[in-house]
Amino acid sequence: MKLLDRIAIVTGGARGIGLAICRAYLEEGASVVIADIDRSAIDAALATLEIEGCDASRLMGARLDVCDLRSIDAMVASVVERFGGIDILVNNAAVFDMAPVLEVTEASYDKQFAVNVKGLFFTLQAVARAMVDRGKGGAIINMASQAGRRGEPLVSMYCATKAAVISLTQSCALDLIQHGIRVNGIAPGVVDTPMWGEVDALFARYEKRPLGEKKRLVGEAVPYGRMGRPEDYAGPAVFLASDDSEYVVAQTLNVDGGNWMS
Ligand SMILES: NC(=O)c1ccc[n+]([C@@H]2O[C@H](COP(=O)([O-])OP(=O)(O)OC[C@H]3O[C@@H](n4cnc5c(N)ncnc54)[C@H](O)[C@@H]3O)[C@@H](O)[C@H]2O)c1
């Protein structure tokens, strides 16, 4: 019960890594807000968690579009009204797209930066304001990626957004630690989620591969011996949210089976 009575918001919490983190936080005693743009996925996630035995009084779904500042403010206000404050934010919502540099469109650029960078920053800002008002500090975890550690020829925009997440994690941490708010990040490697289904289909198109081949190859190339699973992120996300990481500030932790060292 490392997070007993804490209140946590997980953006993009309705599926994939976000949902695994919601499950882990509930098991550690937190109240959890699944904040996602996909209302039907939120409802499905809430139903699954309740079937698994989660206490409905510690669960909340909130439709959120991180690209819309009014939506962020409304979500934060509704969480404060329901639970009385916020202790933990997992800034996990993101979108992926890829194309050769010569074919990247303005729409793809705008969408990825709007969700992965602008949305992440203004969600952090709104939650940090609520944390400062409450005066009890907090923990914020930004979901970066190994893609933010180095470039990839077909993935220039997504890589750039995730490099920005690592940079924002550092700057926001240095500013907010004066309020007792610890900001850190997690850089996943390749994780078997719905997002990687979409990634595989794009690689199949641009590298002219059969569907599923890229996913198999990247999994085989991980030093650990397999792709990540959403539940591999539960422990690190609990650690960075809990008092166990009290002196950890401004770090982005690689959780990737050994893919990247820094
Ligand atoms: N899957 C991987 O291999 C991998 C690797 C590195 C980093 N990551 C990062 O980990 C995080 C989770 O990845 P995942 O694979 O679970 O993704 P996913 O696509 O399976 O889930 C993302 C969730 O974010 C939500 N979302 C999208 N746009 C939103 C918006 N505007 N507002 C609110 N919610 C929105 C989606 O509805 C979805 O539920 C992301 O930040 C991703 O970039 C994933």
The ligand as a MOL file (V3000), in Angstrom:
LIG
                    3D

  0  0  0     0  0            999 V3000
M  V30 BEGIN CTAB
M  V30 COUNTS 44 48 0 0 0
M  V30 BEGIN ATOM
M  V30 1 N 3.7640 1.3040 -26.8750 0
M  V30 2 C 5.0480 1.6150 -26.9930 0
M  V30 3 O 5.8570 0.8490 -27.5630 0
M  V30 4 C 5.5870 2.8870 -26.4050 0
M  V30 5 C 6.9690 3.1030 -26.4850 0
M  V30 6 C 7.5040 4.2660 -25.9690 0
M  V30 7 C 6.6770 5.1970 -25.3670 0
M  V30 8 N 5.3340 4.9680 -25.2990 0 CHG=1
M  V30 9 C 4.5280 6.0000 -24.6750 0
M  V30 10 O 3.7980 5.4380 -23.5850 0
M  V30 11 C 2.5260 6.1010 -23.4720 0
M  V30 12 C 1.3940 5.0920 -23.5540 0
M  V30 13 O 1.5520 4.3640 -24.7680 0
M  V30 14 P 0.5380 3.1960 -25.1930 0
M  V30 15 O 1.3030 2.3280 -26.1240 0
M  V30 16 O -0.1250 2.6320 -24.0030 0 CHG=-1
M  V30 17 O -0.4950 4.0780 -26.0590 0
M  V30 18 P -1.9920 3.7690 -26.5430 0
M  V30 19 O -2.1370 4.3970 -27.8850 0
M  V30 20 O -2.2920 2.3120 -26.4340 0
M  V30 21 O -2.8460 4.5810 -25.4770 0
M  V30 22 C -2.8440 5.9820 -25.4950 0
M  V30 23 C -4.0980 6.5110 -24.8440 0
M  V30 24 O -4.0550 7.9460 -24.9450 0
M  V30 25 C -5.3590 8.4000 -25.2720 0
M  V30 26 N -5.2930 9.7130 -25.9370 0
M  V30 27 C -4.8840 9.9820 -27.1920 0
M  V30 28 N -5.0270 11.2860 -27.4670 0
M  V30 29 C -5.5350 11.8640 -26.3580 0
M  V30 30 C -5.8990 13.2010 -26.0210 0
M  V30 31 N -5.8120 14.2000 -26.9250 0
M  V30 32 N -6.3750 13.4470 -24.7870 0
M  V30 33 C -6.4960 12.4400 -23.8740 0
M  V30 34 N -6.1830 11.1580 -24.1420 0
M  V30 35 C -5.7000 10.8730 -25.3650 0
M  V30 36 C -5.9170 7.3130 -26.1880 0
M  V30 37 O -7.3360 7.3510 -26.2750 0
M  V30 38 C -5.3800 6.0410 -25.5280 0
M  V30 39 O -6.2850 5.5280 -24.5740 0
M  V30 40 C 2.5100 7.1520 -24.5800 0
M  V30 41 O 2.9860 8.3760 -24.0670 0
M  V30 42 C 3.4910 6.5990 -25.5940 0
M  V30 43 O 4.0440 7.6130 -26.4240 0
M  V30 44 C 4.7730 3.8310 -25.8050 0
M  V30 END ATOM
M  V30 BEGIN BOND
M  V30 1 1 1 2
M  V30 2 2 2 3
M  V30 3 1 2 4
M  V30 4 1 4 5
M  V30 5 2 4 44
M  V30 6 2 5 6
M  V30 7 1 6 7
M  V30 8 2 7 8
M  V30 9 1 8 9
M  V30 10 1 8 44
M  V30 11 1 9 10
M  V30 12 1 9 42
M  V30 13 1 10 11
M  V30 14 1 11 12
M  V30 15 1 11 40
M  V30 16 1 12 13
M  V30 17 1 13 14
M  V30 18 2 14 15
M  V30 19 1 14 16
M  V30 20 1 14 17
M  V30 21 1 17 18
M  V30 22 2 18 19
M  V30 23 1 18 20
M  V30 24 1 18 21
M  V30 25 1 21 22
M  V30 26 1 22 23
M  V30 27 1 23 24
M  V30 28 1 23 38
M  V30 29 1 24 25
M  V30 30 1 25 26
M  V30 31 1 25 36
M  V30 32 1 26 27
M  V30 33 1 26 35
M  V30 34 2 27 28
M  V30 35 1 28 29
M  V30 36 1 29 30
M  V30 37 2 29 35
M  V30 38 1 30 31
M  V30 39 2 30 32
M  V30 40 1 32 33
M  V30 41 2 33 34
M  V30 42 1 34 35
M  V30 43 1 36 37
M  V30 44 1 36 38
M  V30 45 1 38 39
M  V30 46 1 40 41
M  V30 47 1 40 42
M  V30 48 1 42 43
M  V30 END BOND
M  V30 END CTAB
M  END
